[in-house]
Amino acid sequence: MGRARLSSSLRKLFGKGYVDVLFFINEKGSARFSDIRKFCLDHDVVRSRGTVPIILRTLTGMKLVERKVATTRPVQTFYQMTQLGKQIVEHLRKIQHLLGG
């Protein structure tokens, strides 16, 4: 991975709300889109409902979470951690611990 790409990935990951959403999905194991949006709005993770899909698309694009669509009525969208995402969360928790958080 090139230096510019690494820097871009870190900048995205540490943008407002990204780590919070990652931790939430990791804690739940699998989370519905509506539950993630509710968490974000209830805990002031984001200011706008429209930001949640952007965060989820970015995390999916980074291969940290995967999106699953259940063909139920109504259709439900779930997000769950990938193996890479779980490893990233583990490292973020270590950093959090080192910083006294």
N, C-alpha and C positions, 0 to 999 in steps of 0.2 A: 504494500500500500504506500503510495507516494506521500511525501510530507504535506503537500497542499491538500490532498484528499483527507488525510488524517486530521488535519487542522479543521477542515470543513465539517467533518463528522463530529468532532468534539464540540465545536461551536453549536451545532444543531442539538446535540444531546444535552448540553447544558443551557439551552434556551428555556425560557419560562414554561414550566409545566411538564416538560418531557420526563425528567427524572421522577416527578411525583406520579405521573401516569404509569411509568415503568414499574415503580414500587407497588402501586395499587394492583396492577394486573398480576404481578408476581405473588403478592399476598393472597389474592383470590384464586389463583390457579387458572381460572377462566372467567372472564368478565364480559357481560353484555355491553354493547355500545351505550345503551341508555343508563346503565349503572356507572359507567366511566364518566359520561357527561354529567350525571347528577353529582358524583364525587367532586369533579372539577369545579362545578358551579357552587356547591355547598361549602367547599373549603377554599374558595377564592384562588384556585390554581390558575384559572383563566378568567378574563373579563367578559368574553363573548362565547356563546354556544358554538359559533362558527370556527373557533380555534381548535376545538376538540378533534374534529375530523382531520385537520391539518396535522396535528400531533400524531394521531394514529397512523395516517398515511406515511408520515416520515419514519416513525418507528418500524412500520411494516417494510418500507423501502430499505431501511438499514438492516433488515432481517433480525430484529430484536424481538418482534412479536409477529404472530401470524393471525390472519383473519379467517374465520370460518363462518359460513352462512348456513343456517339451519332452514331447511325448506318446509317450515311450519307456516301456519297462518295465524297471526301475521308473521312475516319473515323476521327472523332474529339473527343479529350479527354478533358473534363472539370473538374475543381476542384472547390469545394465550401466548405465553412466553415460548420462544425458541430456545434451543440449547445455548446459543450464543447470548441471547438475552439474559438467561439465568446466570451465565458466567459474568456478564457485565454488572448485573445487580450485585452479585457476590463481591466483586471488586469495589463497587460504589459503597457498599456497606462497610467494607474495610477502611476505605478512605474516610467515611463518615465517623467511624470509631476513632481513627487516628486524630481527627480534628476535634474530637470531644463532643460529637453530636449525637 
